[in-house]
Amino acid sequence: MVKVVCTYTLTEELLEKINQRLGDRVEVIKVKDFDKADQEVLSQAQVLLTNQMEIDQKNLEKMKNLRWIQCVFSGINHFPLDYLKDKGIILTNARGVHRIQMSEFIVSLLLSIVRNSYHYTKAHLDRKWDPAKIDELYGKTVGFIGVGAVARETARKLKPFDMRILGVKNRVEDVEYFDEVYSSLQMDRVIEQSDFVITLVPLTEQTRKMIGESQFKRMKPTAWFINVARGDVVDEQALIRALREGWIAGAGLDVFQKEPLPADSPIWDLENVRLTPHVAGPTPHYMERLMEIFIDNLEAFVSDNKAQMVNVIDYNREY
């Protein structure tokens, strides 16, 4: 029997789904505090399902037989990756779970920008009848920096608006709903053409601050920058300057270098920013979708068919 330590409280419905697929081949044990947990249980467990935002390597070292960690998030930078790599521990993430809700978030954000919804919300609260300039998505170009599951689903949803869809990915290939795909070395070509530049890349040493002064200066002065990836993929000080000095028209930001965004951050005061507190990813269906991935992977793991597991992190690429 494979013991699974879980730091998240699974509903009875989700536990039943595990039981239906794997029966007595697995045992799920809830552990909230590693220091207070049964140390024998930790030592025996081969699998860790965790929603912890901070991972203490000392806790992982207590799990002598740990072979696989399922992270409930897409980001894995809070894990001791070198340690996991050295120990040969498999790490899988929640890639693909955000596809529906994040694509809806992005589409709604773009629509709110072109229809000037922010202005009308303020006017409403101020009890003002204040018509202002509005625009359309029709005919505009959107450039995705990163062409993963969320970008592809967003592209599918944007195509009916007759938008031109460009993408940047490491390996150039035809991608459904994308008009053109460029390599990462050609990113500037996408940035220069786009009315909306949307970052959807994982945070790695290669992507850290990949969008900075040079990229903002290449954007159209009428273009909007959208970040729903990670705060650190952007040089935040360069972004603030670009917004203040009018290099770009505005920014839609859901992620930041420091979260929560400090009260003294100048970003709060910028009129051309649409700011949300890292809410593009949550959905009431999150764990249900994640568990579909986890249970498939768990069955492959228990059956010693690890080659069939999905969302396995490549430690050399950090995603």
Residue pairs with C-beta under 8 A, 6 or more apart in sequence:
1 24
1 25
1 26
1 27
2 25
2 26
2 27
2 46
2 47
2 298
2 301
2 302
3 26
3 27
3 29
3 41
3 44
3 45
3 46
3 47
4 26
4 27
4 28
4 29
4 45
4 46
4 47
4 48
4 49
4 298
5 29
5 31
5 37
5 41
5 42
5 45
5 47
5 48
5 49
5 63
6 28
6 29
6 30
6 31
6 48
6 49
6 50
7 30
7 31
7 32
7 48
7 49
7 50
7 51
7 52
8 49
8 50
8 51
8 72
8 287
9 30
10 18
10 28
10 30
10 287
10 291
11 287
14 287
14 288
14 291
15 28
17 291
17 295
18 26
18 28
18 291
18 295
18 298
21 295
21 298
21 299
22 295
22 298
22 299
22 302
25 302
26 47
26 298
26 302
28 49
29 41
29 45
31 37
31 41
31 42
34 42
34 56
34 59
34 62
39 62
42 62
42 63
43 62
43 63
43 64
43 65
44 65
45 63
45 65
45 66
46 65
46 66
46 67
46 68
46 301
47 66
47 67
47 68
47 69
47 70
47 298
47 301
48 60
48 63
48 66
48 68
48 69
48 70
49 69
49 70
49 72
49 294
50 69
50 70
50 71
50 72
51 72
51 73
52 78
53 78
54 78
55 78
55 79
55 80
57 80
57 83
60 66
60 80
60 83
60 84
60 89
66 87
66 89
67 88
67 89
67 90
67 301
68 89
68 90
68 91
68 92
68 297
68 301
68 309
69 79
69 84
69 89
69 90
69 91
69 92
70 92
70 294
70 297
71 79
71 91
71 92
71 93
71 94
72 94
72 286
72 287
72 290
73 93
73 94
74 93
74 94
74 95
74 97
74 98
74 202
74 281
75 93
75 202
75 203
75 230
76 91
76 93
76 313
76 318
76 319
77 203
77 230
77 318
79 91
81 91
81 313
81 315
81 318
82 315
84 91
84 315
85 315
90 301
90 306
90 309
90 312
91 312
91 313
91 315
92 293
92 297
92 309
92 310
92 311
92 312
92 313
93 311
93 313
94 290
94 293
94 311
95 148
95 149
95 311
96 149
96 293
96 311
97 286
97 289
97 290
97 293
98 149
98 150
98 280
98 281
99 149
99 150
99 152
99 153
100 153
100 283
100 285
101 280
101 281
101 282
101 283
101 285
101 286
102 150
102 153
102 154
102 228
102 280
102 281
103 150
103 153
103 154
103 156
103 157
104 157
105 228
105 254
105 279
105 280
106 150
106 154
106 198
106 226
106 228
106 280
107 154
107 157
107 158
109 226
109 252
109 274
110 137
110 142
110 158
110 196
110 226
111 117
111 137
112 118
112 274
113 196
113 224
113 250
113 252
113 274
114 134
114 135
114 136
114 137
114 140
115 134
115 135
116 132
116 133
116 134
116 135
118 274
119 130
119 132
120 130
120 132
123 129
123 130
137 158
137 161
137 162
137 163
138 161
138 162
138 163
139 162
139 163
139 164
140 163
140 164
140 195
140 196
141 163
141 164
141 165
141 166
141 193
141 194
141 195
141 196
142 155
142 158
142 163
142 164
142 165
142 166
142 194
142 195
142 196
142 198
143 166
143 167
143 168
143 190
143 191
143 193
143 194
143 196
143 197
143 198
144 151
144 154
144 155
144 165
144 166
144 167
144 168
144 178
144 198
144 200
145 168
145 187
145 190
145 197
145 198
145 199
145 200
145 201
145 210
145 211
145 229
146 167
146 168
146 169
146 199
146 200
146 201
146 202
146 229
147 167
147 168
147 169
147 175
147 178
147 181
147 200
148 200
150 200
150 228
151 167
151 198
151 200
152 175
152 176
152 177
152 178
154 198
155 165
155 167
155 175
155 176
155 177
155 178
156 176
156 177
158 165
158 177
159 165
159 177
164 179
165 177
165 178
165 179
166 178
166 179
166 180
166 181
166 182
166 190
166 193
166 194
167 175
167 178
167 180
167 181
167 182
167 190
168 181
168 182
168 183
168 184
168 186
168 187
168 190
169 175
169 181
169 182
169 183
169 184
170 183
170 184
171 183
172 181
172 182
172 183
173 181
174 181
175 181
182 189
182 190
187 210
187 215
188 214
188 215
188 218
190 197
191 197
191 215
191 218
191 219
192 218
192 219
192 220
194 219
194 220
194 223
195 220
195 222
195 223
195 224
196 223
196 224
196 225
196 226
197 211
197 215
197 219
197 223
197 224
197 225
197 226
198 226
198 227
198 228
199 211
199 225
199 226
199 227
199 228
199 229
199 233
199 234
200 228
200 229
201 207
201 210
201 229
201 230
201 233
202 229
202 230
202 318
202 319
203 229
203 230
203 232
203 233
203 318
204 317
204 318
204 319
205 318
207 229
207 230
207 233
208 232
208 233
209 232
209 233
209 234
209 235
210 233
210 234
211 225
211 227
211 233
211 234
211 235
211 239
212 234
212 235
212 238
213 235
213 238
213 241
213 242
216 225
216 238
216 239
216 241
216 242
216 247
216 248
217 242
217 247
219 225
219 242
219 247
219 248
220 248
220 249
221 246
221 247
221 248
221 249
222 249
223 248
223 249
224 248
224 249
224 250
224 251
224 252
225 239
225 242
225 248
225 250
225 251
225 252
226 251
226 252
226 253
227 233
227 234
227 251
227 252
227 253
227 254
227 255
228 252
228 254
228 255
228 280
229 255
230 255
231 255
231 256
231 257
231 258
231 259
232 257
234 257
236 256
236 257
236 267
239 251
240 266
240 267
240 270
241 247
242 248
243 250
243 251
243 270
243 272
243 273
244 270
249 272
250 272
250 273
250 274
251 270
251 272
251 273
251 274
252 273
252 274
252 276
253 267
253 273
253 274
253 275
253 276
254 275
254 276
254 277
254 278
254 279
254 280
255 278
256 265
256 267
256 278
258 265
259 277
259 278
260 277
261 267
261 268
261 275
261 277
267 273
267 275
268 275
283 289
293 310
293 311
296 310
297 309
297 310
297 311
300 306
300 307
300 308
300 309
301 309
313 319
